[in-house]
Amino acid sequence: MSNTMAHLDPNAVTLQESRLHTGKKLKVGIIGTGWIADEHIRQYLEMDDVEIVAAADLVEGKAAAFLKKWNVEGARSYPDHTSLLENEELDAVSVCTYNATHAECTIAALNKGVNVLLEKPMCVTLEEAVEIIKAEKASGKVLSIGFQPRFDPNMQMIKKIVESGELGDIYYIQTGGGRRRGIPTPFGTSFIQKDTAGVGALGDIGCYSLDMVLNAIGYPKPLTVTGYRSNFFGKDPNYFTVEGRPAEYAELFGVDDFAAAFIRLEGGIILDFRIAWAMNLDTPGDTIIMGKKGSLRIPSTDCWNGSVGGAMTVYRDVSGQGVEYKVPIIEYKGKGLFYDKIRSFLDAVQTGGEAPIPSSQILYNQAIIDGIVKSAELGREVEIDIPTV
Ligand SMILES: NC(=O)c1ccc[n+]([C@@H]2O[C@H](COP(=O)([O-])OP(=O)(O)OC[C@H]3O[C@@H](n4cnc5c(N)ncnc54)[C@H](O)[C@@H]3O)[C@@H](O)[C@H]2O)c1
């Protein structure tokens, strides 16, 4: 079993944890104290080798209120990531800011020699992703990207099925999903404004669909993309008033609520992708992985969050006879996907091991998102040119 797979196995995570605690407490800071930061601190506070020492947020008083809410005595609050990094000696940070500041916060932390757990999507553009990886390489620190569905045993099963050879060589994949109504604005507009989110459904939930299949097939390099993005729901004031939100959100809406793309991957594999925060449809389709010997159907979830929506089906040909069998949903028995994502990151920090979800893989995920944006703007296919880092 590879090092990466050991991290992805929830049982392995538990074993490693008991082996690793050396008594040294890791000093951890949290950059960005919005919705997802609660999930991070909740897990950190469960871990006896972690001390939360500081938090930062651009909104006045928000980081202090966050630390108070979680009863973290003695921890300091800062008005931005720069002041936090200048004033604290840290082992690790969680970057929990909105997408548009992922790159600057991550690069600043790595430049200070701090290990980083970065929330998904990696960032907004391919150029930013390349700069992040340059900083990571120069620092020699651990950078892991926050795709917690990787720790779901059903997700791991998709990869195991592909790697078993049961499907043969893969040549076509359809992935994506979506929500009938689900533009994420319950806590404000940071997901729908261009200056904070950068991209919409494409980056927010699209990155999960891409990771589901690209991780399964070993993250081949993306070569070309024809992309499309629209915003018909987000630009409609009625959409928001029906949802009990201000009609003005439609004016602020500066990203996509639907995206689709046709992507060519190295190895002659075609990736057909679609993702929606809102649509007049239940689902834009299940994820399917077609191989020369067999295919796999992965049911979409109702409210797409990057996971498996039900028992998967394998389709095979046995002596000229079409055969199908179900892969039942596997019960997750760990401490939680967020716990695993943070624990596996800290285990890598403690041991100097490989990042459980490495930037070298997610670079390709980001390159596809970036390619879709560029192709949609130009209205034609574009080549995906990924600089060597
Ligand atoms: N893994 C998951 O399941 C999951 C779920 C939700 C959100 N996310 C990701 O987490 C990120 C944050 O989402 P959220 O819902 O918490 O957003 P949010 O808007 O509620 O919070 C982001 C916070 O970051 C702060 N911030 C921005 N730049 C900063 C900087 N330079 N220094 C300090 N603070 C800064 C903002 O002021 C804001 O309070 C997004 O990238 C999102 O995609 C991941």
The ligand as an SDF file (V2000), in Angstrom:
LIG
                    3D

 44 48  0  0  0  0  0  0  0  0999 V2000
  -14.4600   21.4380    2.7460 N   0  0  0  0  0  0  0  0  0  0  0  0
  -15.7230   21.8040    2.8490 C   0  0  0  0  0  0  0  0  0  0  0  0
  -16.6370   21.0000    3.0420 O   0  0  0  0  0  0  0  0  0  0  0  0
  -16.0500   23.2530    2.7560 C   0  0  0  0  0  0  0  0  0  0  0  0
  -17.3280   23.6950    3.1320 C   0  0  0  0  0  0  0  0  0  0  0  0
  -17.5810   25.0700    3.0680 C   0  0  0  0  0  0  0  0  0  0  0  0
  -16.6120   25.9380    2.6100 C   0  0  0  0  0  0  0  0  0  0  0  0
  -15.3990   25.4540    2.2170 N   0  0  0  0  0  0  0  0  0  0  0  0
  -14.3690   26.3570    1.6980 C   0  0  0  0  0  0  0  0  0  0  0  0
  -13.8760   27.1380    2.7720 O   0  0  0  0  0  0  0  0  0  0  0  0
  -13.6010   28.4750    2.3510 C   0  0  0  0  0  0  0  0  0  0  0  0
  -14.3170   29.4410    3.2710 C   0  0  0  0  0  0  0  0  0  0  0  0
  -15.6980   29.1900    3.2450 O   0  0  0  0  0  0  0  0  0  0  0  0
  -16.6500   29.8380    4.3520 P   0  0  0  0  0  0  0  0  0  0  0  0
  -18.0160   29.3020    4.1010 O   0  0  0  0  0  0  0  0  0  0  0  0
  -16.0650   29.6880    5.7010 O   0  0  0  0  0  0  0  0  0  0  0  0
  -16.5830   31.3860    3.8920 O   0  0  0  0  0  0  0  0  0  0  0  0
  -16.8720   32.6760    4.7790 P   0  0  0  0  0  0  0  0  0  0  0  0
  -17.0400   33.7760    3.8090 O   0  0  0  0  0  0  0  0  0  0  0  0
  -17.9530   32.3650    5.7780 O   0  0  0  0  0  0  0  0  0  0  0  0
  -15.5280   32.8930    5.6150 O   0  0  0  0  0  0  0  0  0  0  0  0
  -14.3240   33.2910    5.0540 C   0  0  0  0  0  0  0  0  0  0  0  0
  -13.6670   34.2510    6.0190 C   0  0  0  0  0  0  0  0  0  0  0  0
  -12.3200   34.5110    5.5970 O   0  0  0  0  0  0  0  0  0  0  0  0
  -12.0120   35.8330    5.9490 C   0  0  0  0  0  0  0  0  0  0  0  0
  -10.8210   36.2650    5.2040 N   0  0  0  0  0  0  0  0  0  0  0  0
  -10.6870   36.4450    3.8620 C   0  0  0  0  0  0  0  0  0  0  0  0
   -9.4310   36.8080    3.5450 N   0  0  0  0  0  0  0  0  0  0  0  0
   -8.7490   36.8620    4.7120 C   0  0  0  0  0  0  0  0  0  0  0  0
   -7.3940   37.2010    5.0500 C   0  0  0  0  0  0  0  0  0  0  0  0
   -6.5150   37.5600    4.1240 N   0  0  0  0  0  0  0  0  0  0  0  0
   -7.0340   37.1490    6.3610 N   0  0  0  0  0  0  0  0  0  0  0  0
   -7.9160   36.7910    7.3070 C   0  0  0  0  0  0  0  0  0  0  0  0
   -9.2180   36.4850    7.0420 N   0  0  0  0  0  0  0  0  0  0  0  0
   -9.6230   36.5150    5.7690 C   0  0  0  0  0  0  0  0  0  0  0  0
  -13.2760   36.5930    5.6230 C   0  0  0  0  0  0  0  0  0  0  0  0
  -13.3280   37.8400    6.2790 O   0  0  0  0  0  0  0  0  0  0  0  0
  -14.3470   35.6150    6.0900 C   0  0  0  0  0  0  0  0  0  0  0  0
  -14.7520   35.8830    7.4120 O   0  0  0  0  0  0  0  0  0  0  0  0
  -14.0400   28.5620    0.8880 C   0  0  0  0  0  0  0  0  0  0  0  0
  -12.9230   28.4790    0.0490 O   0  0  0  0  0  0  0  0  0  0  0  0
  -14.9300   27.3440    0.7010 C   0  0  0  0  0  0  0  0  0  0  0  0
  -14.8630   26.7940   -0.6190 O   0  0  0  0  0  0  0  0  0  0  0  0
  -15.0950   24.1490    2.3000 C   0  0  0  0  0  0  0  0  0  0  0  0
  1  2  1  0
  2  3  2  0
  2  4  1  0
  4  5  1  0
  4 44  2  0
  5  6  2  0
  6  7  1  0
  7  8  2  0
  8  9  1  0
  8 44  1  0
  9 10  1  0
  9 42  1  0
 10 11  1  0
 11 12  1  0
 11 40  1  0
 12 13  1  0
 13 14  1  0
 14 15  2  0
 14 16  1  0
 14 17  1  0
 17 18  1  0
 18 19  2  0
 18 20  1  0
 18 21  1  0
 21 22  1  0
 22 23  1  0
 23 24  1  0
 23 38  1  0
 24 25  1  0
 25 26  1  0
 25 36  1  0
 26 27  1  0
 26 35  1  0
 27 28  2  0
 28 29  1  0
 29 30  1  0
 29 35  2  0
 30 31  1  0
 30 32  2  0
 32 33  1  0
 33 34  2  0
 34 35  1  0
 36 37  1  0
 36 38  1  0
 38 39  1  0
 40 41  1  0
 40 42  1  0
 42 43  1  0
M  CHG  2   8   1  16  -1
M  END
$$$$
